[in-house]
Amino acid sequence: MPCGMAIENLSKILAKQLETQRIVDAARSVIAMRGIGGMSLRNVAEAAVTSVGSISYRIGDRAALIAAVLDREIELAATARAEWSERVGDHDPVVSGILPDLICEWLDQGAGVRRTSAIVMCELALTAGREPQSLPAISALFEEGEGLWRDLLSRSAQGERLARLIARYCLDEQVFSILLADETDYRLLRHSTIRGMLRSGRVDADPTATQWHMALVERLAIPAAAAFDEVSPVPSGSKGVIAERIADIVVEQGVGALSHRTVAQALGVATSSVAHHFPTHRDILFAGVEAVYRRMRSQIHAAGARSGNGDIIRLTHECALSALTDPAFRPFAIDMRRRRAENVHALYAQWLGIAESSDRARVQAMVMASIGNGLRTMAEHTDWPDMKELIATLI
């Protein structure tokens, strides 16, 4: 009898654990479709075919549910890490020349079988960056991601350095691999960037490699063209004031918060006043993006190697995530990806010890690794590193 009771109790415990996991997985699916901002206990309950009361009883409030989602992602990341370690086995990816293949396949899995986890990780990182102390366990998720590459590269003499570099590059590249999986020129640009990332030393790349890379950058200007007007002068007067307030909303709340109503409320004016200067949602988005970029350009020489620009990092990732459900954001996201390193390529080439414009693919990869490091820095609320010193640890 006692044995039977123990088995019955164990069954009840397992059933509760499975029900909790089912709710958490439903929350993950909602976040992947709507973003964390679009997740509520009610729509998770609908997805899980349960009640809000059941979620509150088993997990807690919305913040507790997000924390449970993070714990689940850490668990899934650990599983993926073990699977990939088993897959590569005793092979040295550097010596065997398979490292570029592994990186591309990892990113492609993020657009395929790992799509929900990849999107959720991006959302969690941005949320942790905006809300200090909201997700203290986020560091464990980053560590699992980097640990995967340390395991795969454990037989390489440069394993630790490469693992840091690849993990940070993937933090930036993954969201674009999800969004642009069907864009051939993007995929070719990504392959070029990865090859550039894995080049080392101070020897200039073959000039044809940079020519190919920049040709792909130019080709991607075609699908990105819808994001920009032929002539876009800096707005002035009332229009300029509204544009700057739009930029403030982007920085403070994210691009997903943009609407005529939100901007009007922030300014204390009628919605029609905003619509007079910016008739469409695209016009509002364009004004905000351009204003944030103007701020970035004005800061480049002042900030230089001392810090990154968190506003731009958040903007690019929020645009890419928003584009997953709203096609209006896609041209902006494409342009932000293709223009990686545009404003700082000369500075990064200097830090890499190579001639300016001699290896644009490698420079772009290093800028993306810096951006990935910035995402992690913001999420963990640690001090921004000196960019030159950061690059020195990655090459």
N, C-alpha and C positions, 0 to 999 in steps of 0.2 A: 504493500500500500504506500509506504513512504517513497519507494522508488517511482511508483506511478505518479504520485503527486509532484515529485521533482521533475519528471518528464513533462507533465502538464504545465508546470510553472515555466519551464524552459521554453515550451512551445509558445506560451503567451508572451514571454519576453521577446522571442524572435519575431512574432507577429507584430508587436509594437514597433520593433526596430525597422521591419520591412515597411510598415505603414509610414513611419517617419521619413524613411529614405524615399518612398514614393512621393511624398509631399515635397521634399527638398528637390527631387528631380523635376517635378512639375514646375517649381519655382525657377529652376535653371532654364527650362524650356521657355517660360514666360519672359525671362530676362533676355534670352537669345533672340526672341521675336520682338520685344518691346523696349528693351533696355531696362536698367535698374529703375530709372525714373518712371517707367510705365508699369512697374510691378506693384501690385497691391495684394493684401491678403484675400480680397474678394476674387480677383481674377486667377490667383493661384488655386483657390478653393474650387473654382469652376474647372480649371485644367486638371486638378487631381480628383474631381468628382467627390468632393467632401464638403465640409462646412467650415466657415471661418472659425467657429467655436472650437472645432476639432484641431485646427492648426494652432490656435492660441493655447489650447490645453497641452498639446504635444510638444510645441516648439517655443511659443511665446509671441511677442509682437513682431512688427515688420523688421526691426533692427536685428532681432534674434534670428529671424528667418534668413536674412542676408548673411549673418555670421555662420549659420548652418550650411548655407550654400558654399561659402568659402571653405569650410571644413571638408565638404564633399569634394570640392575641386582639388584640395590638397591630397585627398585619398586617391582620386582618379589620376592625378599627376604622378604619384608614387607608383601606381600600377603601370602606367605608360612607361615610366622610367625603367621598371624591371623588364617589361616586354621588349623594349628597344635594346637593353643590355644583353638579353638572351639572343636577340636577333643578330646582333653584330658579333657576339661571341669573342673569339680570340683575335679577330682581325684588327690590325692597326689602320684606322681610316686614312691616316696621313700617308703612310707608306704605300698602301694599296691604291690610293688615289680615289677612294669612294666618298670622301668627306663632302664634296659638293652635292653628290647624289643624296646623301643622308639629310643634308640641310633642306634641299628642295622637297624631298619626300615628307619631312616633318611639317614643313609649311603647307604642303598640299593636303596632308591629313587634317590640318587645322581648317581647311576649307571643305573637308569631306567628313570622315568618320569622327573627327574630334571637333566638328564645327561648333557645337553647343558649348563645349568647354573653352574653346579658343575665344569665342565672343564673350562668354561670361568672365573670363580672366581679364580681358580688356576693360570690361565694365567695372569689375571689382577694383582694378588698379586706378581707374579714374575716380571712382567713388572714394577710395582711401586717400587719394591726393586732395580731394575737395573737403573731406570731413576728417580732420585730425582725430586720431585715437578711435575712429569708428571700426577699424578692422586691424587690430594689432597682429593678427595671425597672418597677414598678407606676406610677411617676410618668408614664412615657411613655404608659401606657394612659389615665390621667386626662387627659393633655394632648391626646390624640387626641379624646377625648370633648368637651372644651371647645373644641378647635380646630374641630370641626364647626360649632358655633354661631357661632364667630368668622367662619368663612367665609360662612355663610348671612347673617350680619348685617353684613358688611363695608361695605355701602352705607348703613348706618344711623348717624346721629350718636351714638347711644347703644349702638353695637354691642358694644364691649368690656365695658361694664357688664352689658348684657343677657346676653351669652354666659356670663359668670361666674355670674350669677344662675340662668339656665336650666340650665346644666350641673350646678350643685350641687343644685338642686331635683330634677332627674331622677335623680341618684344616690340620693336617698331614695325618690322616687315609683316608680321602675321595678319594684322587687320586688313592690309592691302591685298594679301594673298587670298583672303576670304572674299573681299569685294570684287576683285578683278581677276578671278580664276578663269573667266572666259575671254580675257583680253590678251591675245597672243603677244602683242608688242610689250605689254607689261611683263608677261612671263619671261620673255627674252631679256628684258631689262633686268629683271630680278636675277636671272642666271648670270648675266654679265657682272652684276654687283657682287654676287657671291664669289665668283672667280677672282674679282678684284680684292675682296676682303681677305682671301687666302693667300694673296701674294705678299711677300715680305721683303725686308731689306730696303736699300736705297737705290736699287737699280730701276731705271725707268721701264715701264711696260712697252711692249711693241706699240708703235703709234697707231696701228690699225685697230688695236683693241679699244683705244679711246675714241677713235673715229666711229666704230660700230656702236659703242655705248651712247655717244652723243647723237647718233642718227636715230636711235631708239627713243631718246629723250624728245627729239623733235617730232617723231612720228606720234608720240602720245599727246602732243599739243593739239592734234586734230580732235580726239574725243573730249579733250579738256576745254576746247575753244568756247563751248556754250557758257562757260563760267564767266567769261569776260566780254566787256564791250570793246569795240574797236578803239574808242577813246574814253578814258575814264579819269577825268581831271579830279583833283582833290576837291571834295565838296566844301562850300563855304556858306556863311550866313546860317540861316535856320536849318538848312539841309546838313551843313557840317556839324552843327550841334546834335542833331538827331543821329547822324552817323557815329559820332563819338559815344553817344549813349547806347547805341546798338552794340558797339564794341565792348562797352562795360558789361552788358548783359551776357555776351558771349564769354567773357572772362569769368564772370561771377557765377553764371548758371549753366553755361554750355549752349551750343548752337540749337539743341533741341527745344530750348525755351523761347526761341524767337517767333514772334507773331506780331501783327499790327497792334493787337490789343496789349500785349506785354510791353511793347515799346511805348505806346501811348500812356499806359499807366505809370511807367517809370519816369516819363517826362511831365506827367500831369496835364496832358493835352488831349484833345479829341482824336479818336482813331482816324478820322478823315484828314487831320493835319499830317499824320504820318504817311497816309496813303497818297496824299498830294505829291510828296517828294519821292516816295518809294511805293509805287502802285502794286507791285507783286511781291510774293514771298521771296522770290529769287532776288529782287532788288534789295530787300532787307538783308538777306544773307550776304550778297555781294558787298554791300556797304560795310557790314560788320567785319567780314574777312579782310577787306582792304584796309580798314581802320586799324585792325589788330596788326596787320603786316607793316603798316607805316610806323606803328609804335616799335615793332621789332627792329626795323631798319634804323630807327633813330637810336636804338640801344646797342647796336652791334659794336660800335667803336667804344662806347662807354663801358659796356660789360666785357666785351672781348673774351679773353681767356678766363675771366674770373667766375663766370656763372653761365647757366643755360637760360633759356626763355621758356618758362613753364606755360605761359599763356599760349604760345604757338604750338607747343607739344600737345597740350590738351585740345586745341582747336583742330589740328590735323586728325587726331584720332576720333574726336567726336564727329567730325564731318564724315569720316569713313564709316563709322558705326551708323550714323544717321542715314547714309546712302544705302545701307542694306535694306531699308524699308521705304525710303523716299528718293526716287531717282533724281530729284532736283539737286541733291548733294553730290552725285557721282562725278560730274565734271570738276568740281572743286577738289574732291579727294584725289582724282587722277592728277591734277595739276600740282597738288601739294607733294605727291609721291615723286613725280618726275623731276620736280625742282629741288629735291633734297640736295643740299650743299651749294645751291646756286649763289648764295650771298657770302659763303665762307670758304669756297674751295681753295683760294690762294693761301689763306691762313692755315688750313689743314694740310695742304701740300708742304708748307714750310715745316710744320710739326712732324710730318712723316719723313722729312729730309729728301723729298723728291722735287723735281722741277714742276712749276705751276703748269697745269693742264696736261701733264705727261701721263697721268693715270686717273682719269675722272671716275672710273668705276671704283677704284680703291678708295678714293676720297669720299665718294658718296656712301660707301659701306661704313667708313669710319664715322661719318656724320650720323648715319642711322644708328650705329652702336652708341654714340653719344646721346641720341634722342632716347633710345631704349634705356640707357642708364638714367636719363632724366626722369622717365616715367617711374622707374624704381625709386629714385631719390624722392620724388614728390609723394609717392605712396607710403614710403617709410618715414617721411618727414626728417630726413637726415640733411646735413649740410651739402650744398652744391660743391662739387670738386672743382679745382682748377682744371679747365678743359685740356690744357697742354699736358698737365701731369696725368690726367686720365688717359689720354691717347698713348702716353709713354708706357702705361701698364698693359695696353692692348696690342702693341706691336713688337 
